[in-house]
Amino acid sequence: MIDKLYSYVAGECEADNLDAVCNQEVMLGGHLYGNLMAEKLYDTLIGARAKMVKDLKNPKFDATIIRNPYYLKKLIDC
């Protein structure tokens, strides 16, 4: 790609046609929204996992509370 840039600057080649297939990588709205939601979900789950690991390392933490829906909601809401 950098070679093409240098060639274009030197005047050895012409600019690409914007209608070419290789230039049609623009994401549709639904794909963009889906990727954004997937990224946000991933970040939330990583954060919840970190909090759960921190709780489990605490010797005073009761590990049976992990199955409690309120505990899981607290992990995700924070």
N, C-alpha and C positions, 0 to 999 in steps of 0.2 A: 504494500500500500504506500509506503514511504517512497519507493522508487517511482510510483506513478505520480506522486506529488512533485518530486524533483523533475520528472519529465514534463509535467504540465507547466511548471514555473519556467523551465528552459525553453518552452515552446515546441517541444518535440511531439506532443500529442494534444488532442482536443479534450474539452470537458466532456464528462459523461452525460448521456441523455437521461433526464430525470424520470422518463417513462420506462426506463429499462427495468427488467425484473429484479436485478441485483439492488436497485434503489427502493424497492417496495417492501421495506422491513418495518413500516410504520404499524404500530399496534392499534387494533380496534379498541373502542372504549371498553367493551366487555372483557377483553383480554387484559387490558391495563388494570381494570378494577379487580379482576380475579387475582392478578399477581400482587397487587397492593394488599388485598385481604389475606392472601397466603403468607406474605411477609409479616403482616401484623399478627396473624395467628401464631406463626413461628416464634416471633419475639415474645409474645405472651406466654407460650408454653415453656420457652427457655427460662423466662423469669420465674414462672411457677415452680419449675424444676429446681432452680437455684434456692428458692425459699424453702422448698421441701427438704432439700439436702441440708440446709442450715438447721432446720428444725430437727431433723433426724440425728444430727451431730450433737445436739443438746441432750445431756444425760437425763434431764428432768422431763423430757418430752415423752408423752404416751403415744407409742407408735400405732395403737389401735384407732386413734382418732383420724388417721389418714382416710379411712373409708367413710367418714362422716361428710355428707354433702355440704354442710356449712363450712367445714374446714377447706374443702376444695373451692368453694365459692370465694372464701377469703383469699385464697392463693391467687385466684385469677383476677379479682377485683382490684387488688392493690397495685 
